[in-house]
Amino acid sequence: MVDRMTSRESEGNPATSHDTVDAIAETSGRKAFPLRRVFLQQKRDGETRPGPLARFVSAGDRTGLLLYFLALTKASQEPWDVSLHSAVWARALGLPLPDTATARGRVSKAWSRLVDRDLVIRARKGRLASFTLLCEDGSGSLYTRPERAFVKVPHDLWAKGPVASKRWYQLLTLPELVFLVIALSNLDDFSLPVERGPDYYGVSADTLLRGYSGLQNHGLVVVRSNAFTAPLSPTGLSYENRYTLEPPFGPVGRASKARSRAR
């Protein structure tokens, strides 16, 4: 007679961070999540102003940004409910000891920051908090499925990485994540004067520099220096950097007008 196995060895292994983000991405039934451009940049009364992304950058809130991106990944249909147990979100984000009160507390605080930025709304379902997406512009408006003016952020952010043990969401710093979504909102071979970062996106030139330098080191972006005539320059020339994303996030497949003219 075979004894019944009662040891933990007879049970499955606990889910990892990779297992958890894979499950969130798979349940969405998509290969990318949509992100409205107003999250990055807004135009009102003929003026360009930063979107909610700027608040993540000024607060150094990498955890909050990744949690928000995971929420957008999960919410693929109405009623746009993104509720999961806090320990699940903690494990997905790779927080240390996700089953501890400390890790769950970090997730709870990250959700609170998203609520404060009017990107999600919080309610209660019994003893658990529930969260529902709001519009990406931070206005507090109800969320709807984007139909225009949005960026597709590939799920390769969660599923791919340079080595098996690390995914891009685990490796990319906050400046690198910021530059990545900005690049995804542009055409191939786009120009972005870093000194205009505060005006365009509410992001400092230093953050943009660190962002594209980091992506370049990862092999995720190609930077081309483009020379053009500058009569008031000592050399008669001036230069601008132009950027194109590399796999798995690019190239987009559409060149900017400047590159098209050069051809």
Buried (B, 14 or more C-beta within 10 A) or exposed (E): EEEEEEEEEEEEEEBEBBEBBBBBBEEBEBEBBBBBBBBBBBEEEEEEBBBBBBBBBEEEBBBBBBBBBBBBBBBBEEEBBBBBEBBBBBBBBBBEEBEEEEBBEBBBEBBBBBBEBBBBBBEEEEEEBBBBBBBBBBEEEEBEEBEEEBBBBBBBBBBBBEEEEEBBBBEBBBBBBBBBBBBBBBBBBBBBEBEBBBBBBBBBEEBBBBBBBBBBEBEBBBEEEBEEEEEEEEEEEEEEBBBBBBEBBBBBEEBBEBBEEEE
